């Protein structure tokens, strides 16, 4: 019998992923200052398609220039981005993988010194001003129009980035005390994400793969609300998959200190929505553990940086585990990381030798 990790995963929209191993969206800082994709970023992603990942997801792409959040971030906010987007989608398709582009806005975590634009958020604070109602509505339309741009470029789907404290998380947060219908109550704080997801589904059609990334805690997100919202989104009929970014799948929830964070979500009703998890999945045993717990698929982050062919390596060795750190810069280059990505990884303590 084929190991679960290498069984196909049929999504609700009729698309099938070849296996349960997918590439997590990973900041790599390799593209151009104007948000145009670089050849290095395209090659890094293409190599993961060649390495056997059934779905390759891009790093976060900003849907409005003011949402730019890190050096070398690529965008999907204007016509100048289209050529690079189409090139990436075509290169990924040629590898046989499914492709997804992650849609994002930094909010109060954006970098005005990079974008040249003021910082905005759900509420005033942390160097940002509160968005007007009209600006929130424009943001919603920017997410939807960016999904259309990704679809026209040839991507198989998009993921809405509602995690890690970026702008959509700032709306979901219990710290969102706006007095209009975008804040205050749980229903109002979740409204923007729900309307973005439903808008993308309506505009892009039933066959376009649509995912959502959520953080289950931190950034003003409380566990009970995260469970409720995850359930509502999975059973709402618009999502093909939910991506839970757990930081460490085996850690205990911060609120309770007992059990495992992954297990707080595995028994939730999910309808026909696939549920994926990310967070310190470093070995074949970790993959099996997540799938045995009830996840439909896993998203590989650090393991994919260290091994472009993580899925093929796991298929060849049931005891596969990622390389120990530190590694050399030349080793990272051998895994299709460009110079900017190698330099970025060198800022992670203990990752790169020297």
C-alpha positions, 0 to 999 in steps of 0.5 A: 500500500502506498504511504499516505504521504504519497497518495493523491489528494483530491480537492473539492474543486476537482483538482488533484494534488499528486501527493500530500507534500506541498511547499510552504510560502517562504520569504526569500527576498530575491525579487526586484525593488519594483516588485517584478519577479527575478529569475532567482526567485523563479528558479528557486520555486521551479526547483521545488516543482522539479523536486516532487512537491505536489503544490508549489506556493510562492512567497507573499505577494503584495496586493497594494504597494503600501503593503510591501513588507520586506526587501525583495518582495514581489508584487501582484498589484499592477501591469508591470508584474504580469510578465514575470508572473506569467513566466513563473506560472509557465515554469511551474506548470512545466514541472507538473506541479500545481501552483499557488500564489499567496496574496498579502498586505503587511498593514502595520508590518509593512515597510514605508521606507521601501514602499514610499507610502504611509502605513495603514492598519485596522486601527491606529497604532504601531506607526500606522493610521486606521484605514477608512471604510472606503480604504477597507473596501478598496483593499477587499477589491485589491485582493480579488483583482489580484486573484484575477491577475494570478489566474490570468497569468496561469496560476492554478490558484491563490492563497489568502494570507490571513496569518502572521500578524499581517493586515488581515490578521490585524482585522481578525485580532481582538485588538480590532476595536473599529466602530464600523462593520469591520471591527469590534464584534467577532462577526465584524472582525472576520467580515473582511476575510470572509468577503475576500474569500467569497469574492475571489470564489465568485469572480475566479470560478469554481475550478480555481483553487482557493486557500486561506492561511490562518494563525491559530494564536498570537497577534491578538488571535485567541484559540477558541475564536481561531477554532470557530473561524477555521470551522466556519471557513472550512464548512462555508463552501468557498475554500478548497483548503485551509493552511494552518501555520502552527510554528511548531506542529507538536507544541502545546497551545499557549493558552492551555499549555497542554496537549498539542496545537495540531490536535486542537484543530484535527477534529473540527468539522471541515466539510469537503475542505482539505486541511493542511499544517505547517510548522517544524516538519523536518522529517519523514516521521514528522510528516507521518505524525501530522497525517496520522493526526488527521491533516490532509497535507503538510506544508514544508518550509525549512526542509524545502530550503535545505532540500529542493527534492524533499518529497523525492528524498522521503520517497527514497528513504522512509527515515529521511530527515533534513540536514543538520545545521549549519550548512555552507553557503555553497550547499544552499546554492546547490539547492537553487537559492540565489545570492540574496536568499543565501544572504537572508538565510545567513541572518538566521542564527546558526543556519549558515556556516561562517 
